[in-house]
């Protein structure tokens, strides 16, 4: 019985609801968003859930990325994971990844200027 209720609840949800959220995010300026949200979010940086694992744009060095995960944290933007099932999902995922890279670069610069970026290699 519980399994049936769970299955119904999952089916009833729109599997592409995240698309409208991505579109909203992309209407904002990533640099301004970084300035506005630096101290209001649990994590300082953005990751993007658009593959088998989430991408962390702007952190190509794995040692720095692990340090940032541990010391500063990430907030994930869900972009549908690795299953492309929605119209424009792939394109929006790439656009949000670029957005997150710009956002992350701005946050890193602001934290570095304050002397509070803890992951300089």
HUQUIFEN-V347027 format. One record per helix or strand of 3 or more residues. SS is the DSSP state (H for helix, E for strand). FROM is the first residue (numbers start at 1). TO is the last residue. If there is no record, write none. Layout:
SS;FROM;TO
SS;FROM;TO
This chain:
H;2;12
H;18;26
H;30;37
E;45;49
H;62;71
E;74;78
H;89;114
